[in-house]
């Protein structure tokens, strides 16, 4: 069979879920019509992919069956093999995590290389580090992180390496090239943003310039921006609390090599970390050793050189930050289901090392930071660990704002972003997080508007991450959709800012991104198969008739596919989609059908589970009943097989109770029997249909649904009641907002009457109550419970799905439709 080339033309499909509507029948399963290339007499010509009747060209069909299908299968096998390889490699990365792994720091290595031997002061104690300095100068004469030219990093690293080489009077050519680089680039400091300055640059660089000047190195010391840097150094030194610096742990310990003239070395040693370091800084520790001869300092430095062979990192250890950010990375990329055991082990390690004042970069470091503290606390809570946000009091200022470290000159973006993310999962009564949230939102919006650079990391597009998180807060985000967005925002080569710029291999790694893309694209085939199955069921039920319903099953499938997206949860996605399709139709029927008698007969037929009772009903209601009847029977049978027991009575009871609630609600509204907000609210919660929409799916989540679990999920269960409460409030508030403040809805008017307040006051109070209900729902989801976590997860995600589709008050129903359509297009497109 001759190989042909298929060239699809512009896709002819609806805006949402285009590929889910195949317009070409047969073996070619994609929705575009286009051309193929045919070779005849050594000439290439374009031929239609389909003929006038819409059928595939015979030559195309034949070629596709043999060549394209075979190639596709081989490609799939190759991708699966690559996924397996990457999973094993990443598992090994987690297993090998010890004290942290980063790229070399030329600055710290240069300081370690200056240490004289204990036996011969004319020789370096760590000669391999001096050899590293000699062997790692860049072509332009600079030293520093090779993957990115960062001026602050290159300046401090280059000057440190020059001074190290001068110490041993070697590398004259290296020194000359380095000085040439400094003279050529130091003037560019005026063009750099202050937020991207390396840590303590304003004291580290001037102190080295003083030393360079004292030994006669020719540099432009009078350059305008260098004068400004010296002024900044003097200003900062004047504010250094010298007595405090020698009495308690402060971040000044990280940069004592730049404060040698004011340091009292014997006193400062009392603040030494347990591992012998000066706040985990090899450079600071090297100077401390050279000034004091302290054996613990030397032991720390010896361990570093043995660990990294010929160089020193910017900070060591970084075991906590490495684990925290690695977990966050694979979760945000949507590949965490491969690494549940590794995540659990890493989180156990982090949790054991959460101190009373927070989480530092590494164990033994006495100074925590708010960035890693918030990340660790959020991850721990989301995985069911018991934590308290009161730790954050150590970072809170008198004005209510938060800082990463005491004495910092400006606030970062990353640290406030992670505090904002943590605030999203607050429990009831956690005022420190609730009070912080509006302040953080304003600050982060300011950062976006003014393009503020982060001072802790050089990320691919941190501000877009922030913008996305503000637009889709946790309570209305869908994890699978967020993974799709983060695949584009994740920087596999992102760098971190300390006294130098460095790369954390186990946090920013191309393997994560490659696996995320392969996994996401693999899921596209699963989604296509599942949605085709759903559409077949939909059509077989007769629900494709617009006179029966205008509900879109693709939207409902999207909502759960973007939430429970793990490949093994296929039955859950199908069951949730069917259950919620049917429920939307039934609820709509009870709200809009004209005859109460028809609906009462419908309820009776359900109670008796007898289709023969509906023959007198209108055709539309008959179609709805039979779709519901057959679907419930099918799901009950499949669930019974999955559970090893008959669950039909349970399913039928859920179904019967829900339609009775719909009927009662309809009659109350028609007869205006709603006497109070309280009565309306209690009955309105039942209309949300939480149990019938979520519980059937739980039977397919791999959990043995024994009787005591089912009792915890009935109408009296706390999490079901809390979800119903939250949804009722959310729906009522958004319904009112969508009416553009026309006549108040029944919900708002009844609340106004009972609370004796204005419409504006009613909306404000209900919004606050909705927020409080969400915090309680978060608590019911994440706290330890007799209800299996997978069941709690489904209920919680149902709440987030509802909020996602309702949107927020910044948009109209029309723009909401566009937003949802865009989200579906985005989610169902390959990377």
C-alpha positions in Angstrom: 0.0 0.0 0.0 1.4 3.4 -1.0 1.8 5.8 1.9 -0.1 9.1 1.6 0.0 12.3 3.6 -3.0 13.7 5.2 -3.2 17.5 5.4 -6.1 18.7 7.5 -7.7 22.0 6.6 -9.2 24.4 9.1 -11.3 22.5 11.5 -15.1 22.6 11.0 -16.4 22.1 14.4 -18.3 24.0 17.1 -16.4 26.3 19.4 -16.5 24.0 22.3 -15.2 20.4 22.2 -14.6 20.5 18.5 -12.9 17.1 18.2 -15.7 15.5 20.1 -18.0 15.9 17.1 -16.5 13.7 14.3 -17.8 14.9 10.9 -16.1 12.1 9.0 -17.4 8.6 9.5 -15.3 5.5 9.2 -11.7 4.7 10.2 -10.5 8.3 10.1 -11.4 9.6 13.5 -10.9 13.3 13.6 -13.3 16.2 12.9 -11.6 18.1 10.1 -12.1 17.9 6.4 -9.1 18.6 4.3 -6.7 17.3 1.6 -4.3 14.5 1.1 -1.2 14.4 -1.2 -1.3 12.0 -4.1 1.7 11.2 -6.2 1.1 10.4 -9.9 3.8 10.3 -12.6 6.3 11.9 -10.2 3.9 14.8 -9.7 2.3 15.7 -6.4 -1.3 16.9 -6.4 -3.9 17.7 -3.7 -7.0 15.5 -3.5 -10.1 15.8 -1.3 -10.1 13.8 1.9 -13.8 13.0 1.4 -16.0 12.8 -1.6 -19.2 14.8 -2.2 -21.3 12.4 -0.2 -19.1 12.8 2.9 -17.5 9.4 2.6 -13.7 8.9 2.8 -11.8 8.5 -0.4 -11.2 4.7 -0.9 -7.5 5.3 -1.3 -7.4 7.4 1.9 -9.4 4.8 3.9 -7.1 2.0 2.7 -3.9 3.8 3.4 -5.2 5.0 6.7 -6.1 1.5 7.9 -2.7 0.1 7.2 -0.2 2.8 7.5 -1.6 5.6 9.7 -3.2 3.3 12.2 0.0 1.2 12.5 2.2 4.3 12.9 -0.3 5.7 15.5 -0.1 2.5 17.5 3.6 2.4 17.4 3.8 6.1 18.5 1.4 5.3 21.4 3.6 2.5 22.5 6.7 4.7 22.3 5.0 7.4 24.3 3.9 4.9 27.0 7.4 3.5 27.2 8.8 7.1 27.6 6.2 7.8 30.3 7.3 4.7 32.2 10.9 5.7 31.9 10.3 9.2 33.1 8.2 8.0 36.1 11.0 5.7 37.2 13.6 8.5 36.8 11.5 10.9 38.8 10.9 8.3 41.5 14.6 7.9 41.8 15.0 11.6 42.0 12.7 11.6 45.1 14.4 8.6 46.6 17.8 10.2 46.3 16.8 13.5 47.9 18.9 14.0 50.9 20.2 17.4 51.9 19.5 19.2 48.6 21.1 19.5 45.3 21.8 22.8 43.5 24.0 24.2 40.8 27.5 25.5 41.8 27.9 29.0 43.3 31.1 30.6 41.9 30.9 33.2 44.7 30.8 30.7 47.6 33.3 28.4 45.9 35.7 31.3 45.6 35.4 32.1 49.3 36.0 28.4 50.3 39.0 28.4 47.9 40.6 31.2 49.9 41.0 29.1 53.1 44.6 28.3 53.7 45.8 24.8 54.6 46.2 24.0 58.3 49.6 22.5 57.5 50.9 25.0 54.9 49.4 28.5 54.8 50.9 29.1 51.3 48.5 26.5 49.9 44.7 26.2 49.7 43.1 23.9 52.2 40.6 22.8 49.4 42.6 22.9 46.2 39.8 21.3 44.2 37.8 24.4 44.7 40.5 26.6 43.4 40.8 24.4 40.4 37.1 24.8 39.9 37.4 28.6 39.8 40.2 28.3 37.2 38.2 26.0 35.1 34.8 27.7 35.1 35.4 31.2 33.8 33.0 32.1 30.9 34.2 33.3 27.5 33.3 36.9 28.4 35.6 36.9 31.4 32.8 36.5 34.0 31.9 33.8 36.5 28.4 32.9 37.5 25.3 30.8 36.7 25.9 29.7 33.1 22.3 29.1 32.0 21.4 32.8 32.3 23.2 36.1 32.2 22.1 37.9 35.4 24.2 41.0 36.0 24.1 41.0 39.8 25.1 37.4 39.9 27.9 37.8 37.4 29.3 40.8 39.2 29.5 39.3 42.7 30.7 36.0 41.4 33.4 37.5 39.1 34.8 39.8 41.8 34.9 37.0 44.3 36.7 34.7 41.9 39.3 37.5 41.1 40.0 38.0 44.8 40.3 34.3 45.3 42.9 34.0 42.5 44.8 37.0 43.8 44.9 35.4 47.2 47.1 32.6 45.7 48.7 34.8 43.0 47.7 32.5 40.1 45.5 32.9 37.0 46.8 36.2 35.9 45.0 35.9 32.5 41.8 34.9 34.3 42.1 37.9 36.5 42.7 40.3 33.6 39.7 39.0 31.7 37.6 39.2 34.8 38.6 42.8 35.5 37.9 43.7 31.9 34.4 42.2 32.3 33.8 44.2 35.5 34.9 47.5 33.9 32.7 46.9 30.9 29.5 45.9 32.8 29.5 47.7 36.2 27.9 50.8 34.6 24.9 48.7 33.5 23.9 48.4 37.1 21.9 51.5 36.7 19.6 49.8 34.2 18.8 46.8 36.4 15.7 46.5 38.6 16.3 46.5 42.3 13.9 43.7 42.9 16.1 41.3 40.9 19.1 42.1 43.1 20.9 39.1 44.6 20.5 38.9 48.4 22.7 41.3 50.3 24.2 42.6 47.1 24.3 46.2 48.5 26.7 45.1 51.2 28.5 42.1 49.6 29.6 43.8 46.4 30.9 47.0 48.1 32.8 45.1 50.7 34.6 43.2 47.9 35.2 46.5 46.0 36.9 47.8 49.1 39.2 44.8 49.2 39.9 45.1 45.5 40.8 48.8 45.9 43.1 48.0 48.8 45.1 45.6 46.7 45.3 47.9 43.7 42.9 46.3 41.3 41.9 48.9 38.7 38.1 49.3 38.6 35.9 52.4 38.1 35.3 53.0 41.9 34.0 56.5 41.2 31.3 55.3 38.7 28.0 57.0 39.6 26.1 53.8 40.3 28.9 52.3 42.4 28.7 55.4 44.5 25.0 54.8 44.9 25.7 51.2 45.9 28.3 52.4 48.5 25.6 54.8 49.9 23.2 51.9 50.2 25.8 49.9 52.0 26.5 52.6 54.5 22.8 53.2 55.1 22.2 49.5 55.7 25.2 49.2 58.0 24.0 52.2 60.0 20.8 50.3 60.7 22.5 47.1 61.7 21.6 46.4 65.3 25.1 45.3 66.3 24.1 44.1 69.8 21.1 42.1 68.4 23.3 40.8 65.6 25.5 39.1 68.2 22.6 38.0 70.5 19.9 36.4 68.4 19.7 34.8 65.0 19.1 37.3 62.2 19.6 37.1 58.5 22.8 39.2 58.9 24.5 35.9 59.7 24.0 34.9 56.1 26.3 37.7 54.9 28.9 38.2 57.7 31.7 38.0 55.2 30.5 41.5 54.1 30.4 42.8 57.7 33.8 41.8 58.9 34.7 45.1 60.4 31.8 45.1 62.8 31.6 41.4 63.6 32.8 40.2 67.0 33.8 36.7 65.9 33.9 34.9 69.2 30.4 36.1 70.0 29.0 35.4 66.6 30.1 31.8 66.9 27.6 31.3 69.6 24.9 31.7 67.0 26.4 29.0 64.8 23.9 26.5 63.4 24.0 22.9 64.7 25.9 21.8 61.5 28.6 24.4 62.1 27.5 26.8 59.4 26.7 30.5 59.5 23.1 30.3 58.5 23.8 27.6 55.9 26.1 29.9 53.9 29.4 28.4 52.7 30.9 31.9 52.1 29.9 33.3 55.5 31.1 30.1 57.2 34.5 30.2 55.3 35.1 33.7 56.6 34.0 32.6 60.1 36.6 29.8 60.0 39.4 32.0 58.7 38.7 34.5 61.5 38.3 32.0 64.3 39.8 28.6 63.3 36.6 27.0 64.6 36.6 23.3 64.0 32.8 22.9 63.5 33.0 25.5 60.7 35.8 23.6 59.0 33.9 20.4 59.4 30.8 21.9 57.7 33.0 23.2 54.8 34.8 19.8 54.5 31.4 18.0 54.3 30.4 20.4 51.5 33.5 19.8 49.4 33.3 16.1 49.9 29.6 16.2 49.0 30.0 18.4 45.9 33.6 17.3 45.1 35.0 20.5 43.8 32.6 23.4 44.5 30.2 24.9 47.0 26.5 25.7 46.5 24.9 29.0 47.4 23.2 27.5 50.4 23.4 24.1 52.2 21.5 22.2 53.2 18.2 22.9 51.3 16.5 19.7 52.1 13.2 21.2 53.1 12.8 23.8 50.3 13.7 21.1 47.8 11.0 18.7 48.9 8.4 21.4 49.4 8.8 22.8 45.9 9.2 19.5 44.2 5.9 18.3 45.6 4.2 21.5 44.6 5.6 21.3 41.1 4.4 17.8 40.3 1.0 18.5 41.8 0.5 21.6 39.7 1.7 19.8 36.6 -0.9 17.1 37.1 1.4 14.2 37.4 1.2 13.6 41.1 -0.9 10.4 40.8 2.3 8.6 39.7 4.2 9.6 42.9 1.8 9.2 45.8 4.3 7.2 47.9 7.1 9.6 47.2 4.9 12.6 48.0 3.9 11.0 51.3 7.5 10.3 52.3 8.6 13.8 51.4 5.7 15.4 53.3 6.4 13.3 56.3 9.9 14.5 56.3 8.8 18.2 56.0 6.1 17.9 58.6 8.6 16.5 61.1 10.7 19.6 60.6 8.0 22.3 60.8 9.2 24.5 63.7 7.3 26.7 66.1 8.3 29.7 64.1 8.0 28.2 60.6 10.0 26.4 58.0 13.5 27.4 56.9 15.4 26.4 53.7 17.0 23.4 55.4 17.1 21.5 58.7 19.3 23.2 61.2 18.8 26.6 59.8 17.4 28.7 62.7 15.6 31.3 60.6 12.4 30.3 58.8 10.9 32.3 55.9 7.3 33.0 55.1 7.6 31.7 51.5 8.5 28.1 52.4 6.5 28.2 55.6 3.3 28.9 53.7 4.1 26.4 51.0 4.8 23.7 53.6 1.7 24.5 55.7 -0.6 24.5 52.7 0.7 21.2 51.3 0.6 19.6 54.8 -3.0 20.7 55.3 -4.2 19.7 51.9 -2.8 16.2 52.6 -4.6 15.8 55.9 -1.8 16.8 58.4 -2.8 18.9 61.4 -1.3 22.3 61.2 -2.0 25.8 62.6 -1.6 29.1 60.7 -0.8 30.8 64.0 2.8 30.2 63.1 2.4 33.2 60.7 2.2 35.6 63.7 6.0 35.5 63.6 5.9 37.2 60.1 3.2 39.7 60.8 3.9 43.3 61.3 2.0 45.8 63.5 0.2 47.3 60.4 -1.2 43.8 59.4 1.2 43.3 56.6 3.6 40.3 56.3 7.3 40.1 55.7 9.5 37.2 54.6 12.4 38.1 57.0 12.8 40.9 59.6 14.7 43.8 58.2 14.0 43.2 54.5 14.1 46.3 52.3 11.2 45.3 50.0 8.5 42.6 49.7 8.7 39.8 47.2 6.1 38.4 44.8 6.6 34.7 45.4 6.4 34.9 49.2 3.1 36.9 49.2 1.7 34.7 46.4 2.3 31.6 48.5 0.7 33.3 51.5 -2.3 34.1 49.3 -2.4 30.4 48.2 -2.4 29.3 51.8 -5.1 31.7 52.7 -7.4 30.0 50.2 -7.6 26.9 52.4 -8.3 28.5 55.7 -10.6 26.9 58.3 -13.4 28.7 60.2 -12.0 31.1 62.8 -8.5 31.4 61.3 -8.6 35.2 61.3 -4.9 35.6 60.5 -5.5 34.1 57.0 -8.8 35.8 56.5 -7.5 39.2 57.4 -4.5 38.7 55.2 -6.4 37.8 52.1 -7.6 41.3 51.0 -4.2 42.8 51.7 -2.6 40.1 49.6 -5.0 40.5 46.7 -4.3 44.3 46.5 -0.6 43.8 46.7 -0.5 41.0 44.0 -2.8 43.1 41.7 -0.3 46.0 42.2 2.6 43.6 41.2 0.7 42.6 38.0 -0.1 46.2 37.1 3.4 47.4 37.7 5.3 44.3 36.4 7.1 43.9 39.6 10.0 41.4 39.5 10.3 38.8 42.2 13.3 39.0 44.5 13.5 35.3 45.3 13.3 33.6 41.8 13.7 34.2 38.1 10.6 32.5 36.9 9.3 32.0 33.4 6.2 34.0 34.1 5.4 34.3 37.8 3.0 37.2 37.2 0.9 35.2 34.9 0.7 32.5 37.6 -0.4 35.2 40.0 -3.0 36.6 37.6 -4.4 33.2 37.0 -4.7 32.5 40.7 -6.5 35.8 41.3 -8.9 35.1 38.4 -9.5 31.5 39.5 -9.1 31.2 43.3 -9.0 27.7 44.7 -12.7 27.6 45.5 -13.6 27.8 41.8 -10.6 26.2 40.1 -10.5 22.8 38.3 -7.2 21.0 39.0 -6.9 19.4 35.5 -7.5 22.7 33.8 -5.0 24.4 36.1 -2.5 21.7 35.2 -3.0 22.6 31.5 -2.3 26.2 32.3 0.7 25.5 34.5 2.3 23.3 31.7 2.7 26.5 29.8 3.8 28.6 32.7 6.3 26.2 34.4 9.9 27.0 33.8 12.0 23.9 33.6 15.1 26.1 33.8 13.8 28.7 36.4 16.5 30.0 38.7 16.5 31.0 42.3 18.0 34.1 43.9 20.3 33.9 47.0 23.6 35.7 47.2 24.0 34.2 43.8 21.6 32.8 41.2 21.3 29.0 41.3 19.2 26.1 39.8 17.5 23.5 41.9 17.6 20.3 39.8 14.9 18.5 41.7 12.5 21.4 41.5 13.0 22.8 38.0 13.7 19.8 35.8 12.9 19.2 32.1 11.8 15.6 33.0 8.8 17.0 35.0 7.6 19.0 32.0 8.2 16.2 29.5 6.2 13.8 31.6 3.4 16.4 32.1 3.1 17.0 28.4 3.1 13.3 27.5 0.6 12.5 30.3 -1.7 15.4 29.3 -1.7 14.3 25.6 -2.3 10.7 26.6 -5.4 11.8 28.5 -6.8 13.4 25.4 -7.3 10.0 23.8 -9.0 8.8 27.1 -11.3 11.9 27.0 -12.2 11.3 23.4 -13.1 7.7 24.1 -15.2 8.6 27.2 -17.0 11.5 25.6 -17.9 9.4 22.6 -19.3 6.8 25.0 -21.3 9.5 26.8 -22.7 10.9 23.5 -23.7 7.4 22.4 -25.6 6.9 25.7 -27.1 10.4 25.3 -28.4 9.6 21.9 -29.6 6.2 22.7 -31.7 7.7 25.5 -33.3 10.1 23.0 -31.8 13.1 24.9 -30.3 14.6 21.7 -33.7 16.0 20.8 -33.7 19.7 21.6 -37.4 19.5 22.4 -36.5 17.2 25.3 -33.5 19.2 26.7 -30.9 21.7 25.7 -28.5 20.6 28.4 -25.0 20.0 27.0 -23.5 16.7 28.2 -20.0 17.8 27.0 -20.0 20.5 29.6 -20.8 18.2 32.4 -18.2 15.7 31.2 -15.6 18.5 31.0 -16.3 19.5 34.6 -15.5 16.1 36.0 -12.8 15.3 33.5 -11.0 18.5 34.6 -11.4 17.5 38.2 -11.0 13.7 38.6 -8.6 13.4 35.7 -6.5 10.5 36.9 -6.7 7.8 34.2 -7.9 5.1 36.5 -11.1 7.1 37.4 -12.8 6.5 34.1 -15.9 4.9 35.6 -16.2 7.8 38.1 -16.2 10.4 35.3 -18.8 8.4 33.3 -21.1 7.9 36.3 -20.8 11.5 37.4 -21.6 12.8 33.9 -24.6 10.6 33.5 -25.9 11.3 37.0 -25.6 15.1 36.6 -27.0 15.1 33.1 -30.1 13.3 34.3 -30.4 15.5 37.4 -30.2 18.7 35.4 -32.9 17.5 33.1 -35.2 16.3 35.9 -34.7 19.5 38.0 -35.4 21.6 34.9 -38.6 19.6 34.3 -39.9 20.1 37.8 -39.2 23.8 37.6 -40.7 24.5 34.2 -43.3 21.8 33.3 -46.8 23.1 33.3 -48.8 20.3 34.9 -48.5 19.3 38.6 -50.6 16.2 37.9 -48.0 15.0 35.3 -45.2 15.5 37.8 -47.0 13.8 40.6 -47.6 10.8 38.4 -43.9 11.0 37.4 -43.0 10.8 41.2 -45.4 7.8 41.7 -43.8 5.9 38.8 -40.4 6.5 40.4 -41.5 5.4 43.8 -43.0 2.2 42.4 -40.3 1.9 39.8 -42.9 1.1 37.2 -42.5 2.5 33.6 -46.1 1.4 32.8 -47.5 4.3 34.8 -46.1 6.9 32.5 -47.8 6.0 29.2 -50.3 8.8 29.6 -47.7 11.5 30.1 -46.4 13.8 27.4 -43.8 12.3 25.1 -41.0 14.5 26.5 -41.6 13.3 30.1 -41.7 9.7 28.9 -38.3 10.1 27.3 -36.9 11.7 30.5 -38.3 9.0 32.7 -37.0 6.2 30.6 -33.6 7.8 30.3 -33.5 8.1 34.1 -34.9 4.6 34.6 -32.5 2.8 32.3 -29.5 4.8 33.5 -30.1 4.2 37.1 -30.7 0.5 36.5 -27.4 0.4 34.6 -25.4 2.3 37.2 -26.9 0.2 40.0 -25.9 -3.0 38.3 -22.4 -1.8 37.6 -22.0 -0.5 41.2 -23.4 -3.8 42.6 -20.7 -5.7 40.6 -18.0 -3.3 41.8 -19.1 -3.5 45.4 -20.0 -7.2 45.5 -23.5 -6.5 46.9 -26.9 -5.2 45.7 -26.9 -1.4 45.9 -30.1 -0.8 43.8 -32.3 -0.1 46.9 -29.9 2.6 47.9 -29.8 4.2 44.5 -33.6 4.0 44.2 -34.1 5.6 47.6 -31.8 8.5 46.6 -33.8 8.9 43.4 -37.2 8.7 45.0 -36.4 11.2 47.8 -34.9 13.7 45.4 -38.0 14.0 43.1 -40.2 14.2 46.1 -38.1 17.2 47.3 -38.4 18.8 43.9 -42.2 18.4 44.0 -42.5 19.9 47.4 -40.4 22.8 46.4 -42.5 23.5 43.4 -45.7 23.4 45.4 -44.3 25.7 48.0 -43.3 28.3 45.4 -46.6 28.1 43.6 -48.7 28.5 46.7 -46.3 31.1 48.2 -45.9 29.0 51.4 -42.4 30.3 52.1 -42.9 32.1 55.4 -39.3 32.9 56.2 -35.7 32.8 55.0 -34.9 30.0 57.3 -37.7 27.8 55.8 -36.7 28.8 52.3 -33.0 28.0 53.0 -33.6 24.6 54.6 -35.8 23.5 51.8 -33.6 25.1 49.1 -30.6 23.0 50.3 -32.5 19.9 49.3 -33.1 21.2 45.7 -29.3 21.2 45.2 -29.5 17.4 45.0 -26.0 16.8 46.4 -26.5 13.1 47.3 -28.1 12.0 44.0 -25.4 14.0 42.0 -22.3 12.6 43.9 -22.9 9.5 45.9 -23.5 7.0 43.0 -20.0 8.0 41.7 -18.5 7.1 45.0 -19.3 3.4 44.4 -16.7 3.5 41.6 -13.8 5.1 43.4 -12.2 1.9 44.7 -13.6 2.3 48.2 -15.7 -0.5 49.9 -18.9 1.4 50.6 -20.0 -0.4 53.7 -23.1 0.5 55.6 -21.3 2.8 58.2 -19.8 4.8 55.4 -23.2 5.2 53.7 -24.7 6.3 57.0 -22.0 9.0 57.1 -23.1 10.2 53.7 -26.9 10.4 54.2 -28.8 13.7 54.5 -27.7 14.1 58.1 -24.0 13.9 57.3 -22.0 17.1 58.1 -20.2 17.3 54.8 -23.3 16.7 52.7 -25.2 19.3 54.7 -22.3 21.8 54.5 -22.0 21.3 50.7 -25.7 21.8 50.3 -25.6 25.0 52.4 -22.6 26.4 50.5 -24.2 25.7 47.1 -27.6 27.1 48.1 -26.0 30.4 49.2 -23.7 30.5 46.2 -26.5 29.9 43.7 -28.8 32.4 45.3 -26.2 35.2 45.4 -25.1 34.6 41.8 -28.7 34.3 40.5 -29.4 37.7 42.0 -26.2 39.2 40.5 -27.0 37.8 37.1 -30.4 39.6 37.2 -28.4 42.8 37.1 -30.1 44.0 40.4 -33.6 43.9 39.0 -36.4 42.8 41.3 -34.9 40.8 44.3 -35.2 37.0 44.0 -37.3 35.0 46.4 -34.1 34.2 48.4 -33.0 37.8 48.7 -36.5 39.2 49.4 -37.2 36.5 52.1 -33.8 37.3 53.8 -34.5 41.1 53.7 -37.9 40.5 55.3 -36.5 38.2 58.1 -33.4 40.3 58.8 -35.2 43.6 58.4 -32.4 45.0 56.1 -32.0 46.6 52.7 -31.2 44.6 49.6 -27.6 45.8 49.6 -27.2 44.7 53.2 -28.8 41.3 52.4 -26.3 40.7 49.6 -23.3 41.7 51.7 -24.3 39.4 54.6 -25.1 36.5 52.3 -21.8 36.8 50.6 -20.0 36.8 53.9 -22.1 33.8 55.0 -21.2 32.0 51.7 -17.5 32.6 52.4 -17.9 31.2 55.9 -19.8 28.2 54.6 -16.9 27.5 52.2 -14.3 27.6 55.0 -16.4 25.1 56.9 -16.7 22.9 53.8 -12.9 23.0 53.4 -12.6 21.9 57.1 -15.0 19.0 56.5 -13.1 18.0 53.5 -9.6 18.1 54.8 -10.0 17.1 58.5 -9.8 13.4 59.5 -13.1 11.7 59.1 -14.9 8.4 58.9 -15.9 9.3 55.4 -13.2 8.1 53.0 -11.1 10.9 51.6 -12.0 10.0 48.0 -15.7 10.5 48.9 -15.0 13.8 50.6 -12.9 14.9 47.6 -15.7 14.2 45.2 -18.2 16.3 47.3 -15.7 19.1 47.6 -14.9 19.1 43.9 -18.6 19.2 43.1 -18.7 22.5 45.0 -15.8 23.8 43.0 -17.3 22.7 39.8 -20.5 24.5 40.6 -18.6 27.7 41.5 -16.6 27.5 38.3 -19.7 27.3 36.1 -21.4 30.1 38.1 -18.4 32.3 37.9 -18.0 35.5 39.9 -19.7 38.8 40.1 -17.3 40.4 37.7 -18.9 38.9 34.6 -22.2 38.7 32.9 -24.0 35.4 31.8 -22.8 36.1 28.3 -19.2 36.4 29.2 -19.5 33.4 31.4 -20.5 31.3 28.4 -17.5 32.6 26.5 -15.3 31.8 29.5 -16.5 28.3 29.9 -16.3 27.7 26.1 -12.7 29.0 26.1 -11.9 26.8 29.1 -13.2 23.7 27.3 -11.3 24.5 24.2 -8.2 24.9 26.2 -8.7 21.7 28.3 -9.5 19.5 25.3 -6.5 20.6 23.2 -3.2 18.7 23.2 -0.1 20.4 24.5 
